[in-house]
Amino acid sequence: MKGQILQFIHMLCDLSGNYDITILIEPLGTRRTNYLNSMEEIKDFLPLIRENNLSSLVSLRELTEIGLMPEHFSDFSHLIKHVNLENPLHTEGKRLSPRPADGYNYLPFLTALSGIHYDGVVNLPEDTDSESLQFCKKLMLE
C-alpha cells in the first residue's frame, strides 16, 4: 500500500506542478486515519517523493491528536508550509472558525508560528464571517 500511495502522490505532484499547485499532506492522527499520523511520519515520508511542490500543513484542531506541541514547531519548521487555524475544541465534523467567545486561547499557537518565522498561508474554515475574520486578524497582530 505504501508503494501505491508514493506512486499516486508522485503522479499528483507531477501533474499539479504544471499548474503551480502545491500538494499538502496533513497528519491527522489515528482517530481519522491509519497512515501518516504524526509530523515525525511526515518528516520521513516527504523525502521519499522528492518533489518541490509537496509539503505539509498543520491544523490547530489536530495538534493534540498528532502529538505536536507548539513548542516543538521548530523541529518541523521546514515542513510546515500551510496552517489551518480553527477552533480546536470542536474536533468532530466541520471545522469551525475561531471566535472571540469560544473560550480558547489561540495565542500560544500563533506565537509558536511566529517563533519559527512562519510566513505561509493561514487558512480559515468555511464558516468564517466578518466577526471571526476580524478576531483572527487581531490575534495575528498581538
C-alpha positions, -999 to 999 in steps of 0.1 A, spaced: 0 0 0 28 24 8 42 20 -27 8 28 -42 5 59 -21 40 71 -30 33 65 -67 0 83 -65 14 114 -47 44 115 -71 20 115 -101 -2 141 -84 28 163 -78 39 159 -114 5 169 -128 -1 197 -103 34 211 -109 24 221 -144 -2 245 -128 20 258 -100 -1 239 -74 14 227 -41 2 193 -27 -2 193 10 -1 163 33 -18 167 67 -11 143 96 -44 136 111 -38 111 139 -52 77 144 -88 89 151 -91 99 114 -66 78 95 -42 49 99 -14 64 78 8 95 84 -4 102 119 24 125 131 49 151 120 77 125 125 60 103 100 56 132 76 93 141 81 102 106 70 76 104 42 81 136 22 117 129 12 106 96 -4 88 116 -30 113 144 -35 90 169 -52 94 207 -48 56 212 -47 49 188 -19 49 199 17 29 196 49 4 215 68 -6 217 105 -40 221 118 -47 236 152 -75 212 159 -53 182 151 -22 191 172 -31 171 202 -41 141 181 -8 141 162 12 147 194 26 180 183 30 208 209 36 243 197 69 245 215 81 218 191 72 236 159 109 245 154 117 208 149 94 207 119 95 243 106 110 232 73 79 210 67 52 235 77 41 253 46 4 258 53 -16 263 85 -53 256 93 -64 280 121 -97 267 136 -114 261 169 -96 231 184 -123 225 209 -146 213 181 -129 181 169 -158 164 152 -175 174 120 -169 206 101 -140 228 111 -152 260 129 -136 294 128 -121 310 159 -144 333 176 -140 358 205 -164 339 228 -153 303 221 -131 301 252 -99 291 235 -65 309 238 -51 310 203 -20 330 212 4 301 221 -3 286 187 2 318 169 33 327 190 48 294 181 43 301 144 59 335 148 88 318 166 96 298 136 91 329 113 62 313 96 51 334 66 30 310 47 -7 306 42 -31 306 72 -64 290 62 -97 297 80 -127 274 79 -156 279 56 -179 293 83 -156 324 86 -175 356 86 -166 392 93 -166 388 131 -143 358 131 -121 373 104 -116 405 124 -109 384 155 -83 363 137 -66 395 123 -65 409 158 -49 378 172 -23 377 145 -13 413 153 -8 406 190 
